[in-house]
Amino acid sequence: MNPTDVPRGSLLYVEDDAEIAALTVEVLGDVYDVDHAPDGESALRLALGRRYDAMVVDRRLPGMDGIAFVRAVRTAHITTPVLMLTALGTVDDRVTGLDGGANDYLVKPFDYDELLARLRALRRAFRVEGARRPMGEWVFVPAAQAIYDPSGFRVALTATESALLELLTDSPEHVFSREEILRAVFHEGDTASSVDTYVHYVRRKTTSGVIETIRARGYRAGTPA
């Protein structure tokens, strides 16, 4: 793994208008690995099965609308930042979207440069808000690449170890498959065995409970004593 390589962000884009979606996916694809869903139900299946760095969700969708989708995502304890798109620009509409769990709101038609800037701002804010992440009686601090034991002792982590814990603690209820972790944390040339190796490294430095193994499925953040 080359430490100078920065993985592309992953983004879930939910839009039922095929023409708008095609153009927007092309623009977002310059920066993100984009999964596009045309409705709320298929979007929710994707959101529950994969970790994303951001979500862009149209409010008016067939079946499950955008607000219902975001509420379902939050109910599942997925904290990924969400930018909601809508043709409705009244204050009440914006308040409803934000109260539903969206982090920001952009009214159609919009400029793509503004969309990308809003996404950058959301991701920065999300990283700041997640500066200290409790894991049971331990505390993980991504910016410091360190985890603190219950007594306050600092355990230094490598960049890859920290990236692994950051991924797991981004969505603590989600069980990450080895393939998901490999795609999000590692780079081309690494294999699934690298995931197991780094899980072992983190546990050896901390405690076995800091990363929980879910048999036949993968790993998730633990809550060690």
C-alpha positions in Angstrom: 0.0 0.0 0.0 1.5 3.3 -1.1 0.8 5.9 1.7 0.8 8.7 -0.9 -2.3 7.2 -2.6 -5.6 8.6 -1.5 -8.6 6.3 -2.2 -11.5 7.8 -4.1 -14.6 8.6 -2.0 -17.7 6.5 -2.4 -21.1 8.1 -3.0 -24.7 6.9 -3.2 -26.8 9.0 -5.6 -30.6 8.6 -5.5 -32.5 10.2 -8.5 -35.4 8.8 -10.5 -35.0 11.2 -13.5 -32.8 9.2 -15.9 -31.5 12.2 -17.9 -30.6 14.2 -14.8 -29.0 11.1 -13.2 -26.8 10.3 -16.2 -25.3 13.8 -16.3 -24.9 14.1 -12.5 -23.3 10.6 -12.3 -20.8 11.7 -15.0 -19.9 14.8 -13.0 -19.7 13.1 -9.6 -17.7 10.2 -11.2 -14.7 12.5 -11.6 -14.4 12.6 -7.8 -16.3 9.6 -6.4 -17.1 6.0 -7.0 -20.8 6.5 -7.6 -23.6 4.0 -7.1 -26.9 5.3 -8.6 -30.3 4.1 -7.4 -33.5 5.2 -9.2 -35.8 4.8 -6.1 -35.8 4.8 -2.3 -36.2 1.0 -1.9 -33.2 0.1 -4.0 -31.2 2.9 -2.5 -31.9 1.6 1.0 -30.7 -1.9 0.1 -27.4 -0.3 -1.1 -27.1 1.9 2.0 -27.5 -1.1 4.3 -25.1 -3.2 2.4 -22.2 -0.9 1.8 -20.4 2.0 3.5 -20.5 5.4 1.7 -18.6 8.6 2.3 -21.6 10.7 1.3 -25.2 10.4 -0.1 -27.0 12.7 -2.5 -30.7 12.1 -2.4 -33.6 13.6 -4.4 -36.5 14.4 -2.2 -39.3 13.3 -4.7 -38.8 9.6 -5.5 -41.3 6.9 -6.6 -42.4 4.7 -3.7 -40.3 5.6 -0.7 -39.5 9.3 -1.0 -36.2 10.9 -0.1 -37.2 11.9 3.5 -38.5 8.4 4.3 -35.2 7.0 2.9 -33.1 9.2 5.1 -35.1 8.4 8.1 -34.7 4.7 7.4 -30.9 5.2 7.1 -30.7 7.1 10.4 -32.9 4.5 12.1 -30.2 1.9 11.0 -27.6 4.1 12.8 -25.9 5.0 9.6 -24.3 8.4 10.1 -23.1 9.1 6.6 -23.6 12.7 5.6 -26.6 13.3 3.3 -27.2 16.1 0.9 -30.9 16.4 -0.2 -31.8 17.7 -3.6 -35.3 19.1 -4.3 -37.3 21.4 -6.5 -39.1 22.6 -3.4 -37.3 25.6 -2.0 -39.6 26.9 0.8 -38.4 27.2 4.4 -40.9 24.5 5.5 -39.5 22.1 2.9 -35.9 22.7 3.9 -36.8 22.3 7.6 -38.7 19.1 6.9 -35.7 17.7 5.1 -33.2 18.6 7.7 -35.5 17.3 10.5 -35.7 14.1 8.6 -32.0 13.5 9.0 -30.4 15.3 6.0 -27.3 17.3 6.7 -27.7 19.9 3.9 -30.2 20.9 1.3 -29.7 22.0 -2.3 -32.5 23.4 -4.5 -32.8 22.4 -8.2 -31.6 23.6 -10.6 -28.2 23.8 -9.1 -24.6 24.4 -10.3 -22.4 21.3 -10.2 -19.5 23.2 -8.7 -21.7 24.2 -5.8 -22.9 20.5 -5.4 -19.2 19.4 -5.2 -18.3 22.2 -2.8 -21.3 21.3 -0.6 -20.2 17.7 -0.5 -16.6 18.7 0.4 -17.9 20.8 3.2 -20.2 18.0 4.5 -17.3 15.5 4.5 -15.0 18.0 6.4 -17.7 18.6 9.0 -18.4 14.9 9.4 -14.7 14.3 10.0 -14.5 17.0 12.6 -17.7 15.8 14.4 -16.2 12.4 14.6 -12.9 13.5 16.2 -13.4 11.4 19.3 -15.1 8.1 18.9 -16.0 6.0 22.0 -15.6 2.3 21.6 -16.9 0.9 24.9 -14.4 2.2 27.5 -11.8 2.9 24.8 -11.7 6.1 22.8 -10.4 6.2 19.2 -9.2 9.6 17.8 -8.7 9.3 14.0 -6.9 12.6 13.6 -4.3 11.6 16.0 -4.0 8.0 14.6 -4.3 6.8 18.2 -6.7 4.9 20.6 -6.8 5.4 24.3 -7.4 2.6 26.8 -9.7 3.0 29.8 -6.9 4.4 31.9 -6.1 7.1 29.3 -2.9 5.4 28.0 -2.3 6.4 24.3 -1.8 3.6 21.8 -0.3 4.8 18.5 -1.7 3.3 15.3 -0.2 3.1 11.8 -2.1 4.9 9.0 -3.7 1.7 7.8 -4.7 0.6 11.3 -6.3 4.0 11.9 -8.1 3.9 8.5 -9.4 0.5 9.4 -10.9 1.7 12.7 -12.2 4.9 11.1 -14.1 2.8 8.6 -15.6 0.5 11.2 -16.5 3.4 13.6 -18.1 5.5 10.8 -21.0 2.9 10.8 -20.7 1.0 14.1 -23.8 -1.1 13.5 -22.7 -2.2 10.1 -20.9 -5.5 9.5 -18.2 -4.9 6.9 -17.3 -7.8 4.6 -13.6 -8.3 3.9 -14.3 -7.0 0.3 -15.8 -3.8 1.6 -12.8 -3.2 3.9 -10.4 -4.1 1.2 -12.0 -1.6 -1.2 -12.3 1.2 1.3 -9.0 1.0 3.2 -6.5 -0.9 1.0 -5.3 -0.5 -2.6 -4.8 -2.5 -5.8 -2.5 -5.4 -5.2 -3.7 -6.0 -1.6 -5.7 -9.1 -0.9 -8.4 -10.1 1.6 -5.8 -11.6 3.8 -4.4 -8.1 4.3 -7.7 -7.3 6.1 -7.3 -10.2 8.5 -3.6 -9.2 9.1 -4.5 -5.6 10.1 -7.4 -6.7 12.3 -4.8 -8.9 14.1 -2.4 -6.0 14.3 -5.0 -3.7 15.9 -6.2 -6.3 18.4 -2.6 -7.1 19.4 -2.0 -3.4 20.2 -5.3 -3.0 22.0 -7.7 -5.8 23.0 -9.5 -8.5 21.1 -12.9 -6.8 21.7 -12.0 -3.6 19.8 -12.9 -5.3 16.5 -15.7 -7.9 16.6 -15.7 -10.8 14.2 -19.2 -11.8 12.8 -18.9 -15.4 11.6 -19.2 -15.8 7.8 -19.9 -12.1 7.3 -16.9 -10.0 8.3 -16.0 -7.4 11.0 -17.6 -4.5 12.9 -16.6 -2.0 15.6 -16.5 -3.6 19.0 -17.3 -2.1 22.5 -14.4 -3.4 24.6 -14.3 -3.0 28.4 
